[in-house]
Amino acid sequence: MIWRSSFNSKIAQLADFITVMSGLTISYFIWDYLYRLKPGTFPTPFRINFQLVILSLIISYYYVFLLKNYNAYSYQRFTSILTEYLNILKVFGIVLLSAIFFSFLFTH
């Protein structure tokens, strides 16, 4: 039996939180760059405001919360790798739909 401390789980959760925040930030800058490159092809990026920062924090926390609920941070593996991939895809789908909903809710 593999036993790891809860500290390792917290580090993995923090790393996932930072990864999601970084991904959202980098994707915004890529969107802005592509808009400046060809303004007619890409839509105008959102202005960065307090609501967008809060939305990014909520999405990142929600992602980590769902991963924790789907036992992604458990070090005792009794499931197949396919089941774990499907759990991650479920979490990604839920977060994606939630992000679309909340971005529409906060920006319109």
Residue pairs with C-beta under 8 A, 6 or more apart in sequence:
1 76
2 75
2 76
3 75
4 75
8 75
9 73
9 75
12 73
13 64
13 67
13 68
13 73
16 63
16 64
16 67
17 60
17 61
17 63
17 64
20 59
20 60
20 63
20 64
21 56
21 57
21 60
24 56
24 59
24 60
25 56
28 45
28 46
28 48
31 42
31 45
32 45
34 41
34 42
35 42
35 43
35 44
35 45
46 52
46 107
51 106
51 107
52 106
52 107
55 99
55 102
55 103
55 106
58 102
59 95
59 98
59 99
59 102
62 95
62 98
63 91
63 95
66 91
66 94
66 95
67 73
67 88
67 91
70 87
70 88
70 90
70 91
71 87
72 84
72 87
72 88
72 91
77 84
